[in-house]
Amino acid sequence: MQRSDTVLRRVMAAFERESHLKLQHHPVHMRFDGDVLTVAGEVPDIASMKRLLRLTRLFSEGMPVVGQLRVTAEPRVGDGELRRQVCDRLAQAAEFRDCMICARAKGQIQVLRGTMDQAGNEGSGVVEVTVEDGVVTLTGQVISIPHRHLASAISWWVGGCRDVLNLLELVPAEADSDDEISEALRLVLEIDPRVRGDQITINVENHVIELAGWVASGAERRHAEQDAWCLDAIEGVVNRIQVRS
């Protein structure tokens, strides 16, 4: 058995034990390119993608891991439409009301709101959105870690998004901490209309998020967990939320 097949078998076994999901209809592949392990394929949701990437790193024998997993989007949405919807949602969010919003397509930048002078003078930042094959890339600058995480979550909420690459810089620079991650997730849950955020408690330790509390349905419980996985720089999510009967 090839080395990559051995790693894949271990990763998939661990994934099924942890998530109780099987991915027969979502094939995943791994390959070694020199000293780099690449994991590719399509998965049903962001939670599956983040779990697989984390487990791949765990079983990669210390080798660098390149993630090329994508979330299955049905129906598929064109890059232009996806870019427009992400920009619209960012522009509509109160947290980005003073932020300059731009779209990049075919090497050209379209300013949708604000000016560079305004963004710089007021310190509100700028977000530039690029979409290629369903992957949303965010570049620019924002003023806080919660704003950075919220931009990722808003992008993931748009139907047709297959992955989010968040390259937004923080001005001033700041490192993600457990408290910052907790604050960011609280903000995301408050904004997500599918979730009653005030019914959910959040605890973050070593970048692992634990959710507890009560919600009205299994769907709301899943949405809350998906919101947690939308955040960058996390090591895992433990969902202890209970559904009221």
N, C-alpha and C positions, 0 to 999 in steps of 0.2 A: 504494500500500500504506500502511495506517495505521502511525503511528509505533510503536504497541504491537506490531503484527504484525512489524515489522522487528526490534525488540528480541527478541521471542520466537523468531524464526527464528535469530538469532545465538546466543541462549542454548542452544537445542536442538541446534544444530550443535556447539557447544563441549561440551555435555553428552555427546553421542554419541561425540565424539573422546576425551573423558577417561574415560568409564565403559564404553564399548563396549556400551551398552544403548540400546534404542529404546523409546519410550513410546507406541506406537500405541494401546494399549488403556488408557492412562492419560492422558486429555486434560488439557492444561495451558492456562490462559488468562491473558492479561495485559490490563490496562487502565490508562489514565492518568486519574486524578481530580485535576485541577488540576496541582499540582506533585508529586504522589505516584504512584508506580507500584505497582500491586497485582498479585501473582502468585497464582493460585488453581488448584485442581484436586486430583486424587488421584494418588499415586505409590506404587510397590510397597514401598518401605522407607525407613528413616530416612536412609540414605546418599544415596539419590536426592533426597530432600527437601532435605537440607543442601547438596548439590552445586548443585541448581537455584537455591536462594536465594543462594548465594555467586556464582554466575555471573550471576544477574539483577542483583545489586549491581554487578558488574564492568561490565556493559553498559548500566547505567541512566543513563549520562551524568551521574552525580553526584546524581541525584534520590533522595529517600528511597524505600525499598522496604518495602511491607507484605506479609508472607508469610501467605497463607491456604491453603497446601498442607496436605494431610492424607494420612497413610499409609492405604492400603486395608486394612481389617480384615475377614477372612473366616474364620469366620463373625462377624457383628457381635455385640457384647456390650452388654447394657444398661448404662446409666450407673451404676445402683446396684450391679450385680455388679462392674463394673470398679473402682468406688470401694472396695468391700469388699476385693477382691483386692490392690489397691495398698496399702491400710492394713495388711492382714495381712502382706504381704511386708516392709513397713517395720518393723512390730512384731517380726517374726521375725529381722531382721538384727541381729547382735551390735553393730554400730556405732551402732545407734539404741536400744540396750536401755535407756538412761537418758533417752530423749527422750519427751516427751509427744506422743501421736499422736491426732489429731482428724479427724473427717469432717464436711464441711458439705454439707447437702442441703436444698433449699427454704428457704434462709435460716436453718436451724437447725444448731447445732454439737453434735455428739455426741463426747464425750471417750471414747476407746477404751482409753487407758492413761495413767496418770500424772495429776498435778495441776499447775496453773499455778504454785502456790507451790513445788512440788518442782522443776519445770523452771527457775524463776528462781533458787532458792537453790543448786542444784547446777550451774547453768550449762550444763545439757545440751541446752536448746533445746526447741522445739515445732514440729511439722510438721502443717499442716492440709491436707487433701486435698479438692479439689472436682473433679467430673467433669461435663462438659456436652458432649453429642454426641461422646463418645469422646475428648475433649481433657482431659487431666489437668492441673490447676493446683495447684501447691505453694506455699503461703505459710507464713510463720512465721520462725523463727530457728534457725540451726545454728551449731556452734562452729568449723567449719573448711571450707576450700574442698573438700577431698576428700569431706566429708560432703554438701556441696551437690551435687556431681557424682554421687555415689553415689545420692542420692535420685532424680535424673533417670533414671539407668540402671535402677534397680529398677522405676520406673514403666514404662519402655519394655519391660521384660521381660515384663510382663503382657499376655497375648493380648487383643486388642481395643483396645489403646491406639493412637490415631490421631495424637496429638501431645502434647507435654509443655511446659507453660509454667511454668518454674521461677522463682518470685519470692521464694525463700528469701533472707533477709538473713543476713549474717555478723556475729557478735558475738564478738570485736571485728571491725570492718571490715577487709577485706583484699582486695587486688587479685589477680586471676588472673595468675600468672606461668608461664613454661615449666616450671619445677621443680614448681610446684603442680599443673599439669595432668598432668605425668608421674606424680606421686605418686598423683593421683586415679585415673588409668587403671590403674596397677598394682593399686590396691585393687579396682577393678571387675573386672579380669581374675582376681584371686585368688578373688573371691566367685562369679563366674559358673561354674556347674558344667559348662557346655558347652565350656569352654576350659581347656587346661593353661597357665596363666599363666606358670609357671616356665620354659616353653620359648620365651617371646616376649620380645624386647628392645624397649624404647621409647626413642625420641629425639624431643624436642620443641624446635622452633626457630621463633620468631616465631609461636607458637600453631599451627604445622603439625605434626601427629603423624606420625612415621615408625615403622612396625612392621616388625620383622625376626624371624628365628628359624625354627623348624621346628614343624610340627604334623602330626597324624596323618591329617587329611582336609581336603578342600575345604570341607566344612561348618564345621569348626572355624576354618578361615582366615576364612571369611565372618563367623562369629560374633564373632571378635576385632575385625574391622574395624567391624562394626556397634556394638560396645561403644565403640570410639573415637569414632564419630559421635554416640553418645548424650551425650557431654560437651558442656557449653555453652561459649561463648566460644572456640571453635576456628576456625581458618581453613581447615583441610583435613586429609585423611588420605592418606598414601602407604603402601600395603600391599605390603611386600617379603617377607612371610612365605612360606616354601616348604613344600610338602607332601611328607612323606617317602614315597618310592615303595616 
